[in-house]
Amino acid sequence: MASTLHIAHKEIIISIAEQTLSVLEDDRLLRTYPISTALNGAGEREGSGRTPRGRHRIRAKIGAGCLENTVFVGRRPTGEIYSPALGREYPGRDWILSRILWLCGCEPGRNRFGSVDTMRRHIYLHGCPETEPMGIPKSHGCIRMRNRDIIELFDMVDAGTAVHIRASDGSDLNR
């Protein structure tokens, strides 16, 4: 009897309106996380401080094996572990903690190439200080998550996983 190998298909759906990130496997919901997207809303332009919409992929996974609350600058661990004292020492810093899932747009002219390129804009899914609220848009364009949540997600998905970012009712989601 011949057996067939089933390869699970995972994808991430981000709802800017609901401030949630859902992980699906073969169209079955595995997990939903609270997130925080851009304070400036949805948009693709470089320098806008907005969260890009549309079809993306995880381009790179950064931080495997790092401790929870590891501080990253320029996608590299600094050797620091975030603490409230460190936060007070650098109050204006946009903290990128624990893990990074770096996104790449899949739609030329919308979120890839030129002045709308998600990857060149350094748009990530990443951890942030526990004092930062979830469910409220407050980021500079990235998708912020609780540290334990980004670590769990990081271990659940692979580079190349599809990420769909929708602004409101899903009408801007081309699958």
Backbone bond lengths (Angstrom), bond angles and torsions (degrees), N, CA, C in turn:
res aa  C-N    CA-C-N  psi(-1)  N-CA   C-N-CA  omega(-1)  CA-C   N-CA-C  phi
1 M - - - 1.444 - - 1.525 108.53 -
2 A 1.299 115.75 123.49 1.456 120.90 -179.35 1.530 109.33 -79.34
3 S 1.312 114.99 136.17 1.471 118.75 176.96 1.524 108.76 -105.35
4 T 1.298 114.25 150.31 1.461 118.98 178.10 1.515 108.44 -110.45
5 L 1.281 115.10 141.17 1.448 122.02 179.49 1.522 108.88 -91.77
6 H 1.314 116.28 122.89 1.460 120.82 177.64 1.527 108.51 -98.75
7 I 1.310 115.85 122.43 1.460 120.82 176.41 1.520 107.09 -102.10
8 A 1.324 115.29 117.61 1.465 120.38 -178.33 1.529 109.93 -66.26
9 H 1.314 114.54 141.21 1.463 121.65 178.56 1.528 108.13 -107.63
10 K 1.329 116.61 110.73 1.466 120.83 178.25 1.515 109.22 -101.83
11 E 1.321 114.89 147.81 1.456 121.41 173.31 1.517 108.71 -149.07
12 I 1.319 114.80 157.92 1.460 122.86 179.68 1.517 107.88 -115.23
13 I 1.324 116.03 132.59 1.462 122.15 175.38 1.524 107.19 -117.13
14 I 1.324 116.41 122.96 1.461 122.25 178.45 1.520 108.28 -110.45
15 S 1.320 115.48 126.51 1.457 121.27 176.46 1.523 108.75 -107.95
16 I 1.331 115.85 111.52 1.461 120.29 177.56 1.525 109.64 -66.67
17 A 1.327 117.40 -40.06 1.464 121.13 -178.77 1.527 111.82 -63.17
18 E 1.329 116.42 -41.99 1.461 120.86 -177.37 1.518 113.28 -91.15
19 Q 1.354 116.59 -11.43 1.470 121.85 -177.34 1.531 110.60 56.30
20 T 1.347 114.10 49.60 1.465 120.62 177.64 1.521 110.46 -133.76
21 L 1.319 114.24 155.24 1.456 123.18 172.98 1.525 106.06 -125.39
22 S 1.325 116.33 124.62 1.461 121.40 179.81 1.521 109.72 -116.38
23 V 1.318 115.70 139.19 1.461 122.21 176.22 1.518 107.51 -107.17
24 L 1.333 115.13 125.53 1.462 120.88 178.16 1.521 109.40 -116.09
25 E 1.333 114.88 145.56 1.456 121.12 172.85 1.510 106.56 -128.18
26 D 1.319 116.14 118.03 1.463 121.85 -176.28 1.532 110.53 50.91
27 D 1.333 115.95 45.69 1.471 124.41 179.31 1.530 113.99 65.72
28 R 1.319 118.12 12.59 1.465 122.50 176.59 1.527 108.19 -105.29
29 L 1.329 116.62 128.62 1.465 121.24 -179.19 1.521 110.43 -67.86
30 L 1.340 115.50 122.66 1.462 120.64 177.51 1.530 111.24 -96.50
31 R 1.322 115.79 -41.85 1.465 119.45 -172.70 1.519 108.97 -162.09
32 T 1.341 116.24 146.59 1.460 122.50 172.51 1.523 107.94 -127.15
33 Y 1.328 115.80 134.73 1.463 122.11 -178.84 1.527 110.10 -121.16
34 P 1.325 117.90 146.47 1.460 120.01 169.50 1.528 108.60 -76.54
35 I 1.319 116.94 144.99 1.466 121.91 -178.51 1.526 109.61 -137.35
36 S 1.324 115.00 176.95 1.458 121.77 171.39 1.523 107.53 -136.49
37 T 1.328 115.93 117.79 1.466 121.58 177.61 1.530 108.62 -98.14
38 A 1.317 117.25 -165.77 1.464 122.30 -170.57 1.521 114.48 -67.78
39 L 1.304 114.69 134.83 1.460 122.49 173.24 1.528 110.38 -57.44
40 N 1.352 116.73 -33.85 1.470 122.33 -178.72 1.526 113.61 -82.64
41 G 1.328 118.17 2.07 1.458 121.25 178.34 1.518 113.38 88.08
42 A 1.319 115.69 -160.05 1.464 122.30 -177.19 1.520 110.79 -91.28
43 G 1.332 116.07 142.90 1.461 121.52 176.82 1.511 110.74 169.35
44 E 1.310 115.05 159.16 1.457 120.50 -171.80 1.527 114.79 -110.83
45 R 1.303 119.47 -14.95 1.467 121.86 -172.87 1.523 113.07 -67.73
46 E 1.320 115.46 137.15 1.451 122.25 174.78 1.532 109.28 -56.95
47 G 1.315 116.20 136.29 1.459 121.14 178.58 1.521 114.22 81.53
48 S 1.330 117.84 1.20 1.469 121.02 -176.06 1.528 112.83 -80.30
49 G 1.334 117.03 -21.27 1.455 119.79 -174.65 1.517 112.27 67.48
50 R 1.331 116.89 26.32 1.465 122.22 -177.19 1.532 110.56 -112.84
51 T 1.330 115.51 157.87 1.465 121.46 177.36 1.532 108.82 -86.31
52 P 1.344 117.33 125.25 1.466 120.03 -178.41 1.527 112.60 -72.41
53 R 1.324 115.37 148.35 1.464 122.03 179.30 1.518 110.30 -103.74
54 G 1.333 114.33 168.27 1.456 120.65 172.74 1.515 114.08 100.64
55 R 1.336 113.53 -163.44 1.464 121.89 -176.19 1.522 110.78 -85.24
56 H 1.319 115.29 130.80 1.466 123.40 178.56 1.523 109.18 -136.28
57 R 1.312 115.57 172.79 1.463 123.38 171.78 1.520 107.88 -135.78
58 I 1.315 115.51 154.36 1.463 119.35 171.21 1.516 106.75 -74.80
59 R 1.306 116.35 114.77 1.467 122.50 -177.89 1.520 111.41 -82.75
60 A 1.350 115.72 -39.32 1.465 119.97 -178.07 1.521 110.05 -151.39
61 K 1.334 114.29 146.89 1.459 122.28 174.46 1.526 106.83 -111.15
62 I 1.325 115.94 123.48 1.461 120.84 -173.95 1.529 109.26 -126.19
63 G 1.321 115.81 131.06 1.454 120.87 174.36 1.507 115.45 112.39
64 A 1.325 118.34 9.30 1.470 120.34 179.38 1.527 109.67 -53.92
65 G 1.317 116.18 130.45 1.461 120.67 176.74 1.517 114.98 84.21
66 C 1.324 118.03 -7.80 1.464 120.27 178.27 1.525 109.79 -73.54
67 L 1.305 115.43 153.27 1.458 120.73 177.11 1.523 110.92 -67.95
68 E 1.329 116.67 151.96 1.456 120.48 172.13 1.526 108.20 -57.92
69 N 1.324 116.50 139.73 1.462 125.10 -178.67 1.529 113.96 76.07
70 T 1.359 117.83 10.97 1.463 119.62 172.33 1.520 108.38 -58.75
71 V 1.328 116.43 134.96 1.469 122.53 -179.25 1.530 108.84 -91.27
72 F 1.342 115.69 132.53 1.465 122.41 176.61 1.522 109.64 -115.75
73 V 1.329 115.68 138.30 1.463 122.78 169.78 1.522 105.85 -133.37
74 G 1.317 116.72 128.46 1.462 119.90 -177.04 1.514 112.13 59.85
75 R 1.340 116.86 33.97 1.463 124.54 178.74 1.525 113.15 66.41
76 R 1.323 117.63 18.22 1.455 121.57 178.02 1.531 109.52 -123.81
77 P 1.337 116.69 139.04 1.464 118.30 176.75 1.528 110.00 -65.82
78 T 1.323 115.70 135.77 1.471 120.68 -178.03 1.521 112.39 -86.45
79 G 1.338 117.48 -12.79 1.460 121.35 -172.87 1.526 111.44 94.61
80 E 1.333 116.47 -7.21 1.459 121.04 178.84 1.530 110.00 -90.77
81 I 1.312 115.46 151.66 1.458 123.25 170.42 1.524 105.41 -116.36
82 Y 1.334 116.02 123.65 1.464 119.91 -176.61 1.525 111.36 -61.11
83 S 1.317 114.58 138.19 1.466 122.70 173.10 1.520 106.80 -144.78
84 P 1.321 117.79 161.37 1.465 119.08 176.46 1.536 112.42 -56.25
85 A 1.336 117.08 -35.00 1.473 120.43 178.43 1.531 110.72 -64.38
86 L 1.337 117.42 -42.01 1.467 121.04 177.52 1.525 109.83 -65.00
87 G 1.327 116.71 -39.31 1.462 121.37 176.86 1.525 112.02 -60.02
88 R 1.327 116.70 -40.36 1.473 120.69 177.83 1.522 111.32 -69.15
89 E 1.321 116.70 -32.67 1.473 121.67 179.64 1.527 111.78 -68.32
90 Y 1.346 117.10 -32.44 1.460 123.15 -179.44 1.536 109.33 -128.27
91 P 1.315 117.80 72.07 1.475 120.66 -171.07 1.528 115.45 -66.83
92 G 1.309 119.87 -24.13 1.459 121.14 -177.58 1.516 114.80 -94.69
93 R 1.307 117.04 0.46 1.466 121.57 -175.08 1.528 111.18 -71.92
94 D 1.327 116.95 138.51 1.463 122.56 173.47 1.526 106.14 -88.45
95 W 1.312 116.69 99.21 1.458 122.44 -171.54 1.528 112.03 -74.25
96 I 1.331 114.93 124.55 1.462 122.83 174.42 1.523 105.42 -115.67
97 L 1.333 115.52 112.10 1.462 121.03 -169.08 1.530 113.40 -124.49
98 S 1.315 115.07 153.73 1.473 127.65 166.97 1.515 116.13 71.25
99 R 1.332 118.97 -59.83 1.467 123.24 -179.72 1.521 109.00 -151.08
100 I 1.342 114.86 156.51 1.466 122.13 175.98 1.524 108.43 -130.63
101 L 1.330 115.84 129.50 1.463 122.06 167.52 1.528 104.87 -113.49
102 W 1.337 116.06 106.30 1.466 122.78 -174.19 1.519 108.74 -85.93
103 L 1.311 116.85 126.33 1.460 121.94 -176.18 1.518 112.94 -94.04
104 C 1.324 114.69 149.41 1.460 124.08 175.32 1.527 107.45 -129.18
105 G 1.314 116.91 128.42 1.461 120.84 177.71 1.517 111.79 -68.37
106 C 1.326 115.79 153.47 1.469 122.13 -179.68 1.525 112.73 -116.22
107 E 1.334 117.49 1.87 1.453 120.91 -174.60 1.526 110.22 -120.03
108 P 1.355 117.11 96.50 1.464 120.13 -179.80 1.531 111.92 -53.65
109 G 1.325 115.20 131.81 1.454 121.18 -179.96 1.518 113.67 88.16
110 R 1.331 116.16 -17.56 1.468 119.73 178.54 1.528 111.61 -106.29
111 N 1.355 116.01 -49.91 1.459 119.94 179.96 1.535 111.80 -142.22
112 R 1.329 114.67 16.04 1.462 120.41 179.11 1.520 108.96 -140.49
113 F 1.313 115.43 136.49 1.468 125.20 179.66 1.533 111.68 74.93
114 G 1.321 113.87 157.80 1.457 120.79 175.56 1.522 113.51 59.88
115 S 1.311 115.73 -146.33 1.473 121.89 -174.53 1.528 113.40 -82.73
116 V 1.344 117.36 7.56 1.460 120.83 178.90 1.534 112.28 -120.52
117 D 1.322 117.70 16.31 1.460 121.87 -173.10 1.535 111.80 -76.18
118 T 1.324 116.00 110.80 1.465 121.91 -178.05 1.518 112.04 -56.88
119 M 1.321 117.76 -43.05 1.461 120.09 -178.11 1.529 111.68 -66.22
120 R 1.325 117.22 -44.63 1.468 120.53 177.96 1.526 112.36 -66.00
121 R 1.340 116.34 -24.04 1.468 121.00 176.21 1.529 111.39 -79.55
122 H 1.336 116.86 -4.84 1.461 122.58 -179.58 1.526 111.40 58.03
123 I 1.332 114.99 53.66 1.462 121.28 177.45 1.530 108.13 -91.30
124 Y 1.326 115.42 122.78 1.461 122.70 -176.39 1.519 111.10 -126.78
125 L 1.316 114.50 162.37 1.455 123.14 156.53 1.523 102.88 -97.15
126 H 1.328 118.24 128.05 1.466 119.67 -177.90 1.514 111.43 -154.62
127 G 1.323 114.85 163.75 1.448 121.14 175.82 1.520 110.71 -79.06
128 C 1.339 114.57 163.83 1.465 121.09 179.75 1.531 108.27 -148.58
129 P 1.331 117.40 170.33 1.468 119.11 178.46 1.530 111.61 -58.52
130 E 1.325 115.65 145.43 1.465 121.24 -179.03 1.527 112.21 -62.50
131 T 1.320 116.92 -18.93 1.467 120.70 179.36 1.524 112.61 -77.09
132 E 1.331 117.39 -14.59 1.466 120.74 178.83 1.526 109.33 -77.20
133 P 1.330 117.28 133.74 1.465 119.33 -177.51 1.524 112.30 -73.86
134 M 1.328 115.24 146.83 1.457 122.19 170.82 1.529 106.77 -104.58
135 G 1.346 116.14 156.03 1.453 120.33 179.49 1.519 113.04 85.04
136 I 1.321 116.42 1.45 1.464 122.78 -179.79 1.528 107.49 -131.90
137 P 1.332 119.03 128.89 1.469 120.25 177.56 1.529 110.54 -65.81
138 K 1.353 116.59 117.12 1.462 120.87 -179.20 1.525 113.41 -143.00
139 S 1.340 118.63 -2.98 1.462 120.24 -173.86 1.528 111.28 -81.44
140 H 1.323 114.95 177.83 1.464 122.53 177.31 1.531 111.43 -94.37
141 G 1.334 117.24 9.33 1.471 122.55 -179.77 1.509 112.64 138.12
142 C 1.332 116.48 -30.27 1.466 121.22 178.44 1.522 110.89 -73.63
143 I 1.327 114.57 176.77 1.458 121.70 174.81 1.520 106.64 -108.20
144 R 1.323 115.44 110.11 1.462 121.54 179.85 1.522 110.20 -87.05
145 M 1.350 114.30 145.26 1.463 121.11 178.24 1.526 109.00 -138.91
146 R 1.323 115.85 161.54 1.462 120.90 170.08 1.524 107.58 -62.95
147 N 1.332 116.77 146.71 1.465 120.63 -177.08 1.523 112.77 -59.43
148 R 1.310 117.83 -45.29 1.474 119.13 -179.80 1.532 110.62 -64.32
149 D 1.361 116.76 -31.63 1.463 120.48 179.58 1.522 111.56 -72.13
150 I 1.341 118.44 -43.57 1.473 119.71 -179.73 1.525 109.97 -67.43
151 I 1.321 118.11 -33.75 1.464 120.58 177.36 1.535 109.84 -66.03
152 E 1.325 117.06 -44.06 1.469 120.97 177.54 1.524 110.59 -62.38
153 L 1.334 117.22 -46.53 1.466 121.38 179.50 1.528 111.01 -62.13
154 F 1.329 116.72 -44.65 1.466 122.85 179.47 1.530 110.55 -53.51
155 D 1.332 115.88 -42.93 1.470 120.69 -178.73 1.526 112.63 -75.90
156 M 1.328 117.13 -16.81 1.463 122.69 -175.42 1.531 113.17 -89.83
157 V 1.342 117.54 -26.17 1.464 120.92 -172.94 1.522 111.43 -119.68
158 D 1.318 114.75 163.03 1.460 121.80 179.71 1.523 110.43 -112.10
159 A 1.330 115.60 161.38 1.464 119.61 168.15 1.523 106.44 -58.19
160 G 1.314 116.52 138.85 1.459 121.38 -177.39 1.514 113.64 98.26
161 T 1.330 118.11 -12.90 1.459 121.21 178.79 1.526 110.11 -59.56
162 A 1.329 116.22 135.71 1.460 121.74 178.61 1.527 110.19 -70.47
163 V 1.338 115.16 139.09 1.458 122.68 176.90 1.525 106.75 -130.16
164 H 1.325 116.48 118.88 1.462 121.96 179.96 1.523 107.79 -108.59
165 I 1.310 116.52 121.56 1.465 121.02 -179.72 1.515 108.15 -110.60
166 R 1.335 115.25 118.20 1.461 119.79 -179.15 1.519 109.37 -116.74
167 A 1.327 115.25 146.17 1.460 120.61 -175.67 1.518 112.35 -84.47
168 S 1.330 117.81 -46.51 1.465 117.83 -174.26 1.511 111.73 -139.50
169 D 1.316 117.33 -93.48 1.469 121.61 -173.31 1.521 113.74 -86.62
170 G 1.322 117.10 2.57 1.462 120.07 179.84 1.521 113.09 90.08
171 S 1.325 118.33 -3.82 1.464 120.52 -179.26 1.530 111.42 -65.50
172 D 1.348 116.44 -19.56 1.465 119.25 179.50 1.520 110.76 -94.69
173 L 1.315 118.38 12.13 1.452 123.20 -179.68 1.508 110.18 -101.44
174 N 1.326 115.76 110.28 1.469 120.94 177.41 1.509 107.90 -100.68
175 R 1.309 117.17 111.02 1.469 120.51 -176.69 1.495 111.32 -99.18
